[in-house]
Amino acid sequence: MTQGVNALVAGGRLNPYVLLRRHLLGDWGDLCEEDRRLNDQAVQLGNRILSAYRLDGNTTVWIITECDRSVTTLLLPSEY
């Protein structure tokens, strides 16, 4: 996880395991229908997967799993 996400965890605003579980189970969070479809295809084709979870009106956490599945990162959109 990035520094921004780590600050949310340290401040008690985020349990990263809840979001990671959702991502792992194919709950892509707050994405449009087209991005959801692309994620579903990415699972089958080995492409990058992006989930977005809105914590509140101003805070969103992205989770990105790379194509080769070697790394999954939790980050704030501003840290991309």
C-alpha positions as CSV (number, residue, x, y, z in Angstrom):
1,M,0.0,0.0,0.0
2,T,1.1,3.6,-0.6
3,Q,1.7,6.2,2.0
4,G,-1.7,7.7,1.6
5,V,-3.5,4.5,2.1
6,N,-1.2,3.6,5.0
7,A,-2.2,6.9,6.7
8,L,-5.9,6.0,6.3
9,V,-5.2,2.6,7.9
10,A,-3.1,4.1,10.8
11,G,-5.9,6.7,11.4
12,G,-8.5,3.9,11.7
13,R,-10.4,5.0,8.6
14,L,-9.7,1.9,6.5
15,N,-9.4,-1.8,7.0
16,P,-7.4,-2.8,3.9
17,Y,-8.4,-6.5,4.2
18,V,-12.0,-5.7,3.6
19,L,-11.3,-4.0,0.3
20,L,-8.7,-6.7,-0.7
21,R,-11.3,-9.4,-0.1
22,R,-13.8,-7.6,-2.3
23,H,-11.2,-7.1,-5.0
24,L,-10.3,-10.8,-4.8
25,L,-13.9,-11.9,-5.1
26,G,-14.6,-9.8,-8.2
27,D,-16.5,-6.9,-6.5
28,W,-15.0,-4.1,-8.4
29,G,-16.6,-1.4,-6.3
30,D,-17.5,2.0,-7.7
31,L,-16.8,1.4,-11.4
32,C,-19.0,2.0,-14.5
33,E,-20.5,-1.0,-16.2
34,E,-17.9,-0.9,-19.0
35,D,-15.0,-0.9,-16.6
36,R,-16.6,-3.8,-14.7
37,R,-16.9,-5.7,-18.0
38,L,-13.2,-5.0,-18.8
39,N,-12.2,-6.3,-15.4
40,D,-14.2,-9.5,-15.9
41,Q,-12.4,-10.0,-19.2
42,A,-9.0,-9.1,-17.6
43,V,-9.4,-11.9,-15.1
44,Q,-9.7,-14.4,-18.0
45,L,-7.1,-12.8,-20.3
46,G,-4.5,-11.9,-17.7
47,N,-4.8,-8.1,-18.1
48,R,-4.5,-5.5,-15.3
49,I,-7.4,-5.3,-12.9
50,L,-8.6,-2.0,-11.3
51,S,-11.1,-1.7,-8.5
52,A,-12.3,1.6,-6.9
53,Y,-13.9,1.9,-3.5
54,R,-15.4,5.2,-2.3
55,L,-14.9,5.4,1.5
56,D,-16.7,8.7,1.8
57,G,-17.6,11.7,-0.4
58,N,-14.0,12.8,-0.8
59,T,-11.9,9.6,-0.4
60,T,-11.6,6.8,-2.9
61,V,-9.1,3.9,-2.8
62,W,-8.0,2.2,-5.9
63,I,-6.7,-1.4,-6.0
64,I,-4.6,-2.4,-9.0
65,T,-3.5,-5.9,-9.7
66,E,-0.8,-6.1,-12.4
67,C,-1.1,-8.3,-15.5
68,D,1.3,-10.9,-14.3
69,R,-0.5,-11.0,-10.9
70,S,2.8,-10.4,-9.1
71,V,1.8,-7.2,-7.4
72,T,-1.5,-5.8,-6.0
73,T,-1.3,-2.2,-4.8
74,L,-3.7,-0.1,-2.7
75,L,-3.4,3.6,-3.5
76,L,-5.2,6.9,-3.7
77,P,-6.0,8.2,-7.2
78,S,-3.8,11.2,-6.5
79,E,-0.8,8.8,-6.0
80,Y,-1.2,7.2,-9.4
